[in-house]
Amino acid sequence: MKKNITFLFISLFLLIACNNDEDNSAIPASPATTHASLNGGSVNLTWTVVEGTGITYNVYRSDSPVKLNAVPLTEAKFTDVLKTTGSFTYSITATLGGVESAKGIVSEKVILELPKTKTVQTIDKYYDTKYEYTYSYDTSNITKLMTISTKATTKNVKTQEVTITNSIAKYIYTGDLITKSMVYIDDNILKSSLEYMYNEQKKLIAGIRKKADGSISSTVTYTYNQDGTITETDDTPYSGPGIYTYEKGNYVKYQITTPMPDGDAYVAITDYVYDSKNESNINILGFNLFANFAKNNAISSSTIFNFNGVLQSTESSKSDCTYNENGYILTKMKNVMSSSGATIQTEKTVVTYY
């Protein structure tokens, strides 16, 4: 009898052990690597394929224990459309027959910052002007700009007279392109609008300014030159062409020619130097398609003014900036100086983020 009991106990132990081995072998391996990259308001994710028939995947973000995908993923890629700003990492699990692996290697950190407010105060010997901007975004895609509200306060330095104006710019997108902006003044009265035109490569080719009644006031066109520069042409009277030169995502030179009624020409050429930190608008969807977009912050500039090819004067600027822990600009103190080195204008910028 004891032998029979011992035999049954050993058999039961072996059966449990075998079942445990079968359960363990059914757990798929975790993806070995995960990569995340910010693309506008989305994060593109890719990861190492787990070998095996019937393998599917789940995606997890660091701010939630709930998987992001509504259905199991059969490919090693996923796009997460962000609805909030912040700092995120991602991890992936593999599933097989309803059994889920442990989370794989965590991705690199992805950071999305968007400006909430911006204050720019410019002071020269004539005026003290402060612009206060407030930004709002689409909740379905956080990087789609909805409005910029502006309060402009201008004080005449000599008379101390103060003028305050309020306006709001509203933006319309078609897909990921800004196709129209409308400016409203006090009491929600339409003041003007600007329609943006793009080519098949999603390059901005024209901006059409319209009055409140819908009539065209002026048109700006953009030509993409073989050397990588962009020529901006404005049909406003006595507005000449402007030429942008780019390097590493920033316009490092801008040349503008202003024709005079008598045939003379006034030319201003400005060269810019940038830091390596993030400009506040870098993540706003569609802004990177504008000719005057820069991903970093200009910290110095030098300008020469010519009249009919003869040097008239020079001007320079230098800025001191501070940044947050994620490398986005917080404050900027800019001094504009004449050729003698005397300060002719100061500009202070303060940015807050969501």
Short mmCIF file of the C-alpha atoms (twelve columns), coordinates in Angstrom:
data_MODEL
# 
_entry.id   MODEL 
# 
loop_
_atom_site.group_PDB 
_atom_site.id 
_atom_site.type_symbol 
_atom_site.label_atom_id 
_atom_site.label_alt_id 
_atom_site.label_comp_id 
_atom_site.label_asym_id 
_atom_site.label_seq_id 
_atom_site.Cartn_x 
_atom_site.Cartn_y 
_atom_site.Cartn_z 
_atom_site.pdbx_PDB_model_num 
ATOM 1   C CA . MET A 1   0.000   0.000   0.000   1 
ATOM 2   C CA . LYS A 2   2.851   2.417   0.902   1 
ATOM 3   C CA . LYS A 3   4.520   1.682   -2.419  1 
ATOM 4   C CA . ASN A 4   1.292   2.493   -4.263  1 
ATOM 5   C CA . ILE A 5   0.848   5.778   -2.387  1 
ATOM 6   C CA . THR A 6   4.467   6.729   -3.029  1 
ATOM 7   C CA . PHE A 7   4.078   5.904   -6.727  1 
ATOM 8   C CA . LEU A 8   0.921   8.016   -7.008  1 
ATOM 9   C CA . PHE A 9   2.614   10.957  -5.265  1 
ATOM 10  C CA . ILE A 10  5.619   10.783  -7.597  1 
ATOM 11  C CA . SER A 11  3.346   10.520  -10.643 1 
ATOM 12  C CA . LEU A 12  1.308   13.527  -9.529  1 
ATOM 13  C CA . PHE A 13  4.503   15.543  -8.940  1 
ATOM 14  C CA . LEU A 14  5.830   14.685  -12.387 1 
ATOM 15  C CA . LEU A 15  2.495   15.583  -13.993 1 
ATOM 16  C CA . ILE A 16  2.458   19.009  -12.298 1 
ATOM 17  C CA . ALA A 17  6.080   19.603  -13.247 1 
ATOM 18  C CA . CYS A 18  5.381   18.697  -16.868 1 
ATOM 19  C CA . ASN A 19  2.379   20.993  -16.966 1 
ATOM 20  C CA . ASN A 20  4.475   23.822  -15.522 1 
ATOM 21  C CA . ASP A 21  7.129   23.226  -18.171 1 
ATOM 22  C CA . GLU A 22  4.459   23.365  -20.869 1 
ATOM 23  C CA . ASP A 23  3.055   26.635  -19.433 1 
ATOM 24  C CA . ASN A 24  6.508   28.216  -19.265 1 
ATOM 25  C CA . SER A 25  7.338   27.228  -22.824 1 
ATOM 26  C CA . ALA A 26  4.110   28.884  -24.030 1 
ATOM 27  C CA . ILE A 27  5.182   32.337  -22.803 1 
ATOM 28  C CA . PRO A 28  6.682   34.224  -25.769 1 
ATOM 29  C CA . ALA A 29  9.902   36.171  -25.525 1 
ATOM 30  C CA . SER A 30  9.812   39.950  -25.081 1 
ATOM 31  C CA . PRO A 31  10.954  42.232  -27.928 1 
ATOM 32  C CA . ALA A 32  14.677  42.828  -27.494 1 
ATOM 33  C CA . THR A 33  14.648  46.515  -28.489 1 
ATOM 34  C CA . THR A 34  12.116  49.339  -28.776 1 
ATOM 35  C CA . HIS A 35  12.663  52.653  -30.561 1 
ATOM 36  C CA . ALA A 36  10.482  55.773  -30.253 1 
ATOM 37  C CA . SER A 37  10.745  58.987  -32.280 1 
ATOM 38  C CA . LEU A 38  8.627   62.126  -32.102 1 
ATOM 39  C CA . ASN A 39  6.953   63.106  -35.378 1 
ATOM 40  C CA . GLY A 40  4.859   66.212  -34.860 1 
ATOM 41  C CA . GLY A 41  2.053   65.244  -32.507 1 
ATOM 42  C CA . SER A 42  2.706   61.533  -32.918 1 
ATOM 43  C CA . VAL A 43  5.302   59.059  -31.735 1 
ATOM 44  C CA . ASN A 44  6.507   56.465  -34.243 1 
ATOM 45  C CA . LEU A 45  7.379   53.165  -32.567 1 
ATOM 46  C CA . THR A 46  9.296   50.187  -33.927 1 
ATOM 47  C CA . TRP A 47  10.659  47.118  -32.165 1 
ATOM 48  C CA . THR A 48  12.460  43.847  -32.706 1 
ATOM 49  C CA . VAL A 49  10.310  41.100  -34.213 1 
ATOM 50  C CA . VAL A 50  9.690   38.098  -31.948 1 
ATOM 51  C CA . GLU A 51  10.025  34.865  -33.898 1 
ATOM 52  C CA . GLY A 52  7.105   32.456  -33.951 1 
ATOM 53  C CA . THR A 53  3.787   31.787  -35.640 1 
ATOM 54  C CA . GLY A 54  0.813   33.720  -34.317 1 
ATOM 55  C CA . ILE A 55  2.811   36.317  -32.378 1 
ATOM 56  C CA . THR A 56  1.045   39.639  -31.735 1 
ATOM 57  C CA . TYR A 57  2.074   42.704  -29.737 1 
ATOM 58  C CA . ASN A 58  0.789   45.207  -27.193 1 
ATOM 59  C CA . VAL A 59  2.131   48.733  -26.617 1 
ATOM 60  C CA . TYR A 60  2.387   50.432  -23.221 1 
ATOM 61  C CA . ARG A 61  3.257   54.033  -22.393 1 
ATOM 62  C CA . SER A 62  4.975   55.048  -19.176 1 
ATOM 63  C CA . ASP A 63  2.063   57.175  -17.932 1 
ATOM 64  C CA . SER A 64  -0.508  54.341  -17.925 1 
ATOM 65  C CA . PRO A 65  -0.729  50.587  -17.176 1 
ATOM 66  C CA . VAL A 66  -3.345  50.209  -19.935 1 
ATOM 67  C CA . LYS A 67  -2.191  49.132  -23.390 1 
ATOM 68  C CA . LEU A 68  -2.511  51.719  -26.156 1 
ATOM 69  C CA . ASN A 69  -3.599  49.464  -29.016 1 
ATOM 70  C CA . ALA A 70  -7.285  48.552  -29.298 1 
ATOM 71  C CA . VAL A 71  -6.574  45.270  -31.118 1 
ATOM 72  C CA . PRO A 72  -3.490  43.003  -31.067 1 
ATOM 73  C CA . LEU A 73  -0.774  44.216  -33.425 1 
ATOM 74  C CA . THR A 74  0.597   41.852  -36.039 1 
ATOM 75  C CA . GLU A 75  3.449   44.114  -37.177 1 
ATOM 76  C CA . ALA A 76  6.374   45.465  -35.174 1 
ATOM 77  C CA . LYS A 77  5.323   49.102  -35.488 1 
ATOM 78  C CA . PHE A 78  2.769   51.499  -34.025 1 
ATOM 79  C CA . THR A 79  1.940   55.210  -34.075 1 
ATOM 80  C CA . ASP A 80  0.807   56.875  -30.871 1 
ATOM 81  C CA . VAL A 81  -1.132  60.117  -31.433 1 
ATOM 82  C CA . LEU A 82  -0.469  62.245  -28.364 1 
ATOM 83  C CA . LYS A 83  -3.293  64.103  -26.657 1 
ATOM 84  C CA . THR A 84  -1.142  65.693  -23.977 1 
ATOM 85  C CA . THR A 85  2.328   67.104  -23.578 1 
ATOM 86  C CA . GLY A 86  4.964   65.514  -21.377 1 
ATOM 87  C CA . SER A 87  7.855   63.083  -21.222 1 
ATOM 88  C CA . PHE A 88  7.150   59.478  -22.241 1 
ATOM 89  C CA . THR A 89  8.817   56.104  -22.689 1 
ATOM 90  C CA . TYR A 90  7.328   52.972  -24.250 1 
ATOM 91  C CA . SER A 91  7.579   49.218  -23.776 1 
ATOM 92  C CA . ILE A 92  6.225   46.322  -25.832 1 
ATOM 93  C CA . THR A 93  4.923   42.865  -24.941 1 
ATOM 94  C CA . ALA A 94  4.480   39.859  -27.218 1 
ATOM 95  C CA . THR A 95  1.423   37.606  -26.988 1 
ATOM 96  C CA . LEU A 96  0.800   34.052  -28.158 1 
ATOM 97  C CA . GLY A 97  -2.419  32.174  -27.634 1 
ATOM 98  C CA . GLY A 98  -3.605  34.712  -25.090 1 
ATOM 99  C CA . VAL A 99  -0.394  34.480  -23.064 1 
ATOM 100 C CA . GLU A 100 1.498   37.778  -22.706 1 
ATOM 101 C CA . SER A 101 5.226   38.162  -22.218 1 
ATOM 102 C CA . ALA A 102 6.923   40.459  -19.775 1 
ATOM 103 C CA . LYS A 103 7.471   44.009  -21.002 1 
ATOM 104 C CA . GLY A 104 10.500  44.398  -23.245 1 
ATOM 105 C CA . ILE A 105 13.337  46.897  -23.089 1 
ATOM 106 C CA . VAL A 106 12.064  50.432  -22.468 1 
ATOM 107 C CA . SER A 107 12.404  52.871  -25.381 1 
ATOM 108 C CA . GLU A 108 14.340  56.108  -25.337 1 
ATOM 109 C CA . LYS A 109 12.535  59.078  -23.808 1 
ATOM 110 C CA . VAL A 110 10.248  61.183  -26.026 1 
ATOM 111 C CA . ILE A 111 9.539   64.760  -24.935 1 
ATOM 112 C CA . LEU A 112 6.728   66.971  -26.257 1 
ATOM 113 C CA . GLU A 113 6.577   70.618  -25.171 1 
ATOM 114 C CA . LEU A 114 4.143   73.218  -26.525 1 
ATOM 115 C CA . PRO A 115 4.024   76.917  -25.649 1 
ATOM 116 C CA . LYS A 116 1.192   78.022  -23.387 1 
ATOM 117 C CA . THR A 117 2.023   81.719  -23.122 1 
ATOM 118 C CA . LYS A 118 4.676   84.005  -24.554 1 
ATOM 119 C CA . THR A 119 5.419   87.600  -23.611 1 
ATOM 120 C CA . VAL A 120 7.626   89.784  -25.808 1 
ATOM 121 C CA . GLN A 121 8.492   93.298  -24.639 1 
ATOM 122 C CA . THR A 122 10.432  95.619  -26.960 1 
ATOM 123 C CA . ILE A 123 11.771  98.985  -25.837 1 
ATOM 124 C CA . ASP A 124 13.475  101.680 -27.904 1 
ATOM 125 C CA . LYS A 125 13.669  105.463 -27.570 1 
ATOM 126 C CA . TYR A 126 10.231  105.896 -29.122 1 
ATOM 127 C CA . TYR A 127 8.008   103.081 -27.849 1 
ATOM 128 C CA . ASP A 128 7.664   100.484 -25.116 1 
ATOM 129 C CA . THR A 129 5.598   97.661  -26.621 1 
ATOM 130 C CA . LYS A 130 4.510   94.451  -24.950 1 
ATOM 131 C CA . TYR A 131 2.859   91.526  -26.747 1 
ATOM 132 C CA . GLU A 132 1.173   88.867  -24.613 1 
ATOM 133 C CA . TYR A 133 0.317   85.655  -26.482 1 
ATOM 134 C CA . THR A 134 -1.816  82.740  -25.291 1 
ATOM 135 C CA . TYR A 135 -1.931  79.468  -27.261 1 
ATOM 136 C CA . SER A 136 -4.678  76.834  -27.461 1 
ATOM 137 C CA . TYR A 137 -4.625  73.440  -29.213 1 
ATOM 138 C CA . ASP A 138 -6.901  70.744  -30.626 1 
ATOM 139 C CA . THR A 139 -7.653  68.061  -28.027 1 
ATOM 140 C CA . SER A 140 -7.741  65.327  -30.691 1 
ATOM 141 C CA . ASN A 141 -4.185  66.140  -31.809 1 
ATOM 142 C CA . ILE A 142 -2.355  68.227  -29.260 1 
ATOM 143 C CA . THR A 143 0.081   69.785  -31.754 1 
ATOM 144 C CA . LYS A 144 -2.666  71.263  -33.944 1 
ATOM 145 C CA . LEU A 145 -2.823  74.947  -33.101 1 
ATOM 146 C CA . MET A 146 -6.344  76.300  -32.674 1 
ATOM 147 C CA . THR A 147 -5.849  79.910  -31.600 1 
ATOM 148 C CA . ILE A 148 -3.307  82.508  -30.559 1 
ATOM 149 C CA . SER A 149 -4.807  85.309  -28.482 1 
ATOM 150 C CA . THR A 150 -2.791  88.531  -28.443 1 
ATOM 151 C CA . LYS A 151 -2.874  91.552  -26.168 1 
ATOM 152 C CA . ALA A 152 -0.681  94.374  -27.470 1 
ATOM 153 C CA . THR A 153 0.152   97.251  -25.133 1 
ATOM 154 C CA . THR A 154 2.054   100.171 -26.651 1 
ATOM 155 C CA . LYS A 155 3.317   103.166 -24.676 1 
ATOM 156 C CA . ASN A 156 4.657   106.270 -26.358 1 
ATOM 157 C CA . VAL A 157 7.872   107.028 -24.470 1 
ATOM 158 C CA . LYS A 158 7.598   110.782 -25.049 1 
ATOM 159 C CA . THR A 159 3.891   111.362 -24.364 1 
ATOM 160 C CA . GLN A 160 3.314   108.329 -22.092 1 
ATOM 161 C CA . GLU A 161 0.131   107.636 -24.050 1 
ATOM 162 C CA . VAL A 162 -0.876  103.958 -23.829 1 
ATOM 163 C CA . THR A 163 -2.752  102.021 -26.518 1 
ATOM 164 C CA . ILE A 164 -4.133  98.514  -25.940 1 
ATOM 165 C CA . THR A 165 -5.449  96.238  -28.670 1 
ATOM 166 C CA . ASN A 166 -6.730  92.679  -28.424 1 
ATOM 167 C CA . SER A 167 -6.925  90.155  -31.238 1 
ATOM 168 C CA . ILE A 168 -7.221  86.434  -31.794 1 
ATOM 169 C CA . ALA A 169 -5.844  84.380  -34.672 1 
ATOM 170 C CA . LYS A 170 -7.722  81.179  -35.518 1 
ATOM 171 C CA . TYR A 171 -6.076  78.387  -37.522 1 
ATOM 172 C CA . ILE A 172 -7.595  75.856  -39.914 1 
ATOM 173 C CA . TYR A 173 -5.838  72.638  -40.964 1 
ATOM 174 C CA . THR A 174 -6.319  70.327  -43.910 1 
ATOM 175 C CA . GLY A 175 -4.663  67.140  -42.769 1 
ATOM 176 C CA . ASP A 176 -1.347  68.230  -41.258 1 
ATOM 177 C CA . LEU A 177 -1.142  71.485  -43.246 1 
ATOM 178 C CA . ILE A 178 -2.188  74.919  -42.022 1 
ATOM 179 C CA . THR A 179 -4.383  76.153  -44.861 1 
ATOM 180 C CA . LYS A 180 -5.941  79.282  -43.368 1 
ATOM 181 C CA . SER A 181 -5.577  81.720  -40.503 1 
ATOM 182 C CA . MET A 182 -8.102  84.393  -39.574 1 
ATOM 183 C CA . VAL A 183 -7.487  87.402  -37.356 1 
ATOM 184 C CA . TYR A 184 -10.334 88.820  -35.279 1 
ATOM 185 C CA . ILE A 185 -10.198 92.050  -33.278 1 
ATOM 186 C CA . ASP A 186 -12.319 93.225  -30.336 1 
ATOM 187 C CA . ASP A 187 -15.891 91.907  -30.284 1 
ATOM 188 C CA . ASN A 188 -14.939 89.024  -32.605 1 
ATOM 189 C CA . ILE A 189 -14.858 91.180  -35.733 1 
ATOM 190 C CA . LEU A 190 -12.956 89.646  -38.651 1 
ATOM 191 C CA . LYS A 191 -10.055 91.881  -39.609 1 
ATOM 192 C CA . SER A 192 -8.172  89.818  -42.187 1 
ATOM 193 C CA . SER A 193 -7.292  86.298  -43.265 1 
ATOM 194 C CA . LEU A 194 -4.360  84.488  -44.812 1 
ATOM 195 C CA . GLU A 195 -4.736  81.439  -47.047 1 
ATOM 196 C CA . TYR A 196 -1.774  79.094  -47.522 1 
ATOM 197 C CA . MET A 197 -1.132  77.182  -50.754 1 
ATOM 198 C CA . TYR A 198 1.132   74.115  -51.058 1 
ATOM 199 C CA . ASN A 199 2.511   72.009  -53.891 1 
ATOM 200 C CA . GLU A 200 2.333   68.210  -54.148 1 
ATOM 201 C CA . GLN A 201 5.491   67.896  -52.037 1 
ATOM 202 C CA . LYS A 202 3.749   69.832  -49.234 1 
ATOM 203 C CA . LYS A 203 5.996   72.837  -49.728 1 
ATOM 204 C CA . LEU A 204 4.475   76.249  -49.104 1 
ATOM 205 C CA . ILE A 205 4.262   78.098  -52.418 1 
ATOM 206 C CA . ALA A 206 1.976   81.049  -51.675 1 
ATOM 207 C CA . GLY A 207 0.209   83.042  -49.014 1 
ATOM 208 C CA . ILE A 208 -2.848  85.046  -50.033 1 
ATOM 209 C CA . ARG A 209 -3.801  87.905  -47.720 1 
ATOM 210 C CA . LYS A 210 -7.451  88.905  -47.764 1 
ATOM 211 C CA . LYS A 211 -9.413  91.763  -46.277 1 
ATOM 212 C CA . ALA A 212 -12.492 91.268  -44.121 1 
ATOM 213 C CA . ASP A 213 -14.738 91.473  -47.199 1 
ATOM 214 C CA . GLY A 214 -12.830 88.640  -48.890 1 
ATOM 215 C CA . SER A 215 -10.993 90.758  -51.438 1 
ATOM 216 C CA . ILE A 216 -7.276  90.072  -51.936 1 
ATOM 217 C CA . SER A 217 -4.966  92.664  -50.430 1 
ATOM 218 C CA . SER A 218 -1.655  91.050  -51.404 1 
ATOM 219 C CA . THR A 219 0.019   87.765  -52.327 1 
ATOM 220 C CA . VAL A 220 3.347   86.319  -51.247 1 
ATOM 221 C CA . THR A 221 4.914   83.555  -53.356 1 
ATOM 222 C CA . TYR A 222 7.805   81.205  -52.574 1 
ATOM 223 C CA . THR A 223 10.314  79.800  -55.047 1 
ATOM 224 C CA . TYR A 224 12.570  76.873  -54.101 1 
ATOM 225 C CA . ASN A 225 15.968  77.377  -55.685 1 
ATOM 226 C CA . GLN A 226 18.467  74.682  -56.667 1 
ATOM 227 C CA . ASP A 227 20.999  75.891  -54.105 1 
ATOM 228 C CA . GLY A 228 18.526  75.263  -51.261 1 
ATOM 229 C CA . THR A 229 17.561  78.890  -50.741 1 
ATOM 230 C CA . ILE A 230 13.968  80.116  -50.836 1 
ATOM 231 C CA . THR A 231 12.957  83.341  -52.566 1 
ATOM 232 C CA . GLU A 232 9.978   85.162  -51.079 1 
ATOM 233 C CA . THR A 233 8.195   87.629  -53.369 1 
ATOM 234 C CA . ASP A 234 5.559   90.051  -52.080 1 
ATOM 235 C CA . ASP A 235 3.404   91.938  -54.575 1 
ATOM 236 C CA . THR A 236 2.790   94.784  -52.130 1 
ATOM 237 C CA . PRO A 237 4.005   98.070  -53.683 1 
ATOM 238 C CA . TYR A 238 7.676   98.782  -52.969 1 
ATOM 239 C CA . SER A 239 8.192   95.320  -51.473 1 
ATOM 240 C CA . GLY A 240 11.143  93.550  -53.021 1 
ATOM 241 C CA . PRO A 241 12.231  89.904  -52.905 1 
ATOM 242 C CA . GLY A 242 13.566  88.266  -49.775 1 
ATOM 243 C CA . ILE A 243 15.988  85.325  -49.880 1 
ATOM 244 C CA . TYR A 244 16.312  82.766  -47.068 1 
ATOM 245 C CA . THR A 245 19.454  80.653  -46.683 1 
ATOM 246 C CA . TYR A 246 19.230  77.553  -44.476 1 
ATOM 247 C CA . GLU A 247 21.545  75.375  -42.455 1 
ATOM 248 C CA . LYS A 248 20.654  72.551  -40.040 1 
ATOM 249 C CA . GLY A 249 16.962  73.448  -39.886 1 
ATOM 250 C CA . ASN A 250 17.451  77.190  -39.340 1 
ATOM 251 C CA . TYR A 251 17.497  80.166  -41.667 1 
ATOM 252 C CA . VAL A 252 21.013  81.520  -41.156 1 
ATOM 253 C CA . LYS A 253 20.792  84.396  -43.617 1 
ATOM 254 C CA . TYR A 254 18.025  86.662  -44.866 1 
ATOM 255 C CA . GLN A 255 18.430  89.248  -47.607 1 
ATOM 256 C CA . ILE A 256 15.634  91.686  -48.412 1 
ATOM 257 C CA . THR A 257 15.645  94.208  -51.256 1 
ATOM 258 C CA . THR A 258 13.344  97.220  -51.072 1 
ATOM 259 C CA . PRO A 259 12.910  99.071  -54.389 1 
ATOM 260 C CA . MET A 260 12.466  102.836 -54.339 1 
ATOM 261 C CA . PRO A 261 10.046  104.755 -56.626 1 
ATOM 262 C CA . ASP A 262 12.948  106.340 -58.510 1 
ATOM 263 C CA . GLY A 263 14.581  102.991 -59.266 1 
ATOM 264 C CA . ASP A 264 17.047  102.940 -56.395 1 
ATOM 265 C CA . ALA A 265 17.290  99.882  -54.156 1 
ATOM 266 C CA . TYR A 266 17.724  99.487  -50.425 1 
ATOM 267 C CA . VAL A 267 19.206  96.121  -49.349 1 
ATOM 268 C CA . ALA A 268 19.444  94.632  -45.857 1 
ATOM 269 C CA . ILE A 269 21.404  91.411  -45.274 1 
ATOM 270 C CA . THR A 270 21.250  89.666  -41.896 1 
ATOM 271 C CA . ASP A 271 23.296  86.671  -40.754 1 
ATOM 272 C CA . TYR A 272 22.181  84.637  -37.725 1 
ATOM 273 C CA . VAL A 273 23.911  82.374  -35.205 1 
ATOM 274 C CA . TYR A 274 21.852  79.797  -33.291 1 
ATOM 275 C CA . ASP A 275 22.124  77.790  -30.102 1 
ATOM 276 C CA . SER A 276 21.485  74.026  -29.997 1 
ATOM 277 C CA . LYS A 277 18.326  74.229  -27.858 1 
ATOM 278 C CA . ASN A 278 14.673  73.948  -28.866 1 
ATOM 279 C CA . GLU A 279 12.738  76.968  -30.124 1 
ATOM 280 C CA . SER A 280 9.349   77.243  -28.417 1 
ATOM 281 C CA . ASN A 281 7.251   76.652  -31.575 1 
ATOM 282 C CA . ILE A 282 9.235   73.675  -32.860 1 
ATOM 283 C CA . ASN A 283 6.454   71.125  -32.188 1 
ATOM 284 C CA . ILE A 284 3.458   73.097  -33.495 1 
ATOM 285 C CA . LEU A 285 2.108   71.145  -36.447 1 
ATOM 286 C CA . GLY A 286 2.740   72.816  -39.796 1 
ATOM 287 C CA . PHE A 287 5.022   75.601  -38.572 1 
ATOM 288 C CA . ASN A 288 8.098   73.849  -39.966 1 
ATOM 289 C CA . LEU A 289 6.780   74.493  -43.497 1 
ATOM 290 C CA . PHE A 290 6.959   78.274  -43.141 1 
ATOM 291 C CA . ALA A 291 9.984   79.978  -44.694 1 
ATOM 292 C CA . ASN A 292 10.914  81.816  -41.491 1 
ATOM 293 C CA . PHE A 293 10.831  78.671  -39.328 1 
ATOM 294 C CA . ALA A 294 13.824  77.914  -37.123 1 
ATOM 295 C CA . LYS A 295 14.130  74.891  -34.833 1 
ATOM 296 C CA . ASN A 296 16.726  76.551  -32.596 1 
ATOM 297 C CA . ASN A 297 17.065  80.021  -31.051 1 
ATOM 298 C CA . ALA A 298 18.970  82.886  -32.666 1 
ATOM 299 C CA . ILE A 299 21.513  84.131  -30.126 1 
ATOM 300 C CA . SER A 300 23.279  86.707  -32.284 1 
ATOM 301 C CA . SER A 301 22.894  88.483  -35.603 1 
ATOM 302 C CA . SER A 302 24.670  91.018  -37.785 1 
ATOM 303 C CA . THR A 303 23.009  93.210  -40.404 1 
ATOM 304 C CA . ILE A 304 24.435  95.421  -43.121 1 
ATOM 305 C CA . PHE A 305 22.339  98.055  -44.889 1 
ATOM 306 C CA . ASN A 306 23.235  99.047  -48.445 1 
ATOM 307 C CA . PHE A 307 21.782  101.728 -50.689 1 
ATOM 308 C CA . ASN A 308 22.536  101.210 -54.387 1 
ATOM 309 C CA . GLY A 309 25.419  98.964  -53.403 1 
ATOM 310 C CA . VAL A 310 26.979  101.476 -51.004 1 
ATOM 311 C CA . LEU A 311 27.248  100.566 -47.324 1 
ATOM 312 C CA . GLN A 312 25.042  102.837 -45.226 1 
ATOM 313 C CA . SER A 313 25.131  101.340 -41.739 1 
ATOM 314 C CA . THR A 314 25.415  98.161  -39.698 1 
ATOM 315 C CA . GLU A 315 23.511  96.669  -36.813 1 
ATOM 316 C CA . SER A 316 24.020  93.676  -34.537 1 
ATOM 317 C CA . SER A 317 22.250  91.807  -31.770 1 
ATOM 318 C CA . LYS A 318 23.166  89.471  -28.953 1 
ATOM 319 C CA . SER A 319 20.858  87.388  -26.779 1 
ATOM 320 C CA . ASP A 320 21.189  85.638  -23.429 1 
ATOM 321 C CA . CYS A 321 18.829  82.690  -22.982 1 
ATOM 322 C CA . THR A 322 17.702  80.324  -20.240 1 
ATOM 323 C CA . TYR A 323 16.148  76.889  -20.787 1 
ATOM 324 C CA . ASN A 324 14.076  74.288  -18.965 1 
ATOM 325 C CA . GLU A 325 15.271  70.780  -18.090 1 
ATOM 326 C CA . ASN A 326 14.091  69.467  -21.464 1 
ATOM 327 C CA . GLY A 327 16.126  71.965  -23.469 1 
ATOM 328 C CA . TYR A 328 13.314  74.376  -24.432 1 
ATOM 329 C CA . ILE A 329 13.800  78.124  -24.194 1 
ATOM 330 C CA . LEU A 330 12.289  79.902  -21.177 1 
ATOM 331 C CA . THR A 331 13.666  83.438  -21.377 1 
ATOM 332 C CA . LYS A 332 15.578  85.514  -23.877 1 
ATOM 333 C CA . MET A 333 17.180  88.921  -23.317 1 
ATOM 334 C CA . LYS A 334 18.113  90.540  -26.631 1 
ATOM 335 C CA . ASN A 335 20.111  93.717  -27.145 1 
ATOM 336 C CA . VAL A 336 20.208  95.390  -30.558 1 
ATOM 337 C CA . MET A 337 23.241  97.618  -31.106 1 
ATOM 338 C CA . SER A 338 24.284  100.179 -33.686 1 
ATOM 339 C CA . SER A 339 27.658  100.157 -35.418 1 
ATOM 340 C CA . SER A 340 29.058  102.259 -32.557 1 
ATOM 341 C CA . GLY A 341 28.054  99.607  -30.030 1 
ATOM 342 C CA . ALA A 342 25.301  101.695 -28.460 1 
ATOM 343 C CA . THR A 343 22.103  99.828  -27.542 1 
ATOM 344 C CA . ILE A 344 19.227  101.014 -29.703 1 
ATOM 345 C CA . GLN A 345 16.631  98.437  -28.651 1 
ATOM 346 C CA . THR A 346 16.065  95.793  -25.992 1 
ATOM 347 C CA . GLU A 347 13.735  92.830  -26.243 1 
ATOM 348 C CA . LYS A 348 12.708  90.464  -23.452 1 
ATOM 349 C CA . THR A 349 10.882  87.186  -24.168 1 
ATOM 350 C CA . VAL A 350 9.346   84.874  -21.552 1 
ATOM 351 C CA . VAL A 351 7.752   81.533  -22.486 1 
ATOM 352 C CA . THR A 352 5.657   79.095  -20.435 1 
ATOM 353 C CA . TYR A 353 4.660   75.583  -21.526 1 
ATOM 354 C CA . TYR A 354 1.767   73.191  -21.029 1 
# 
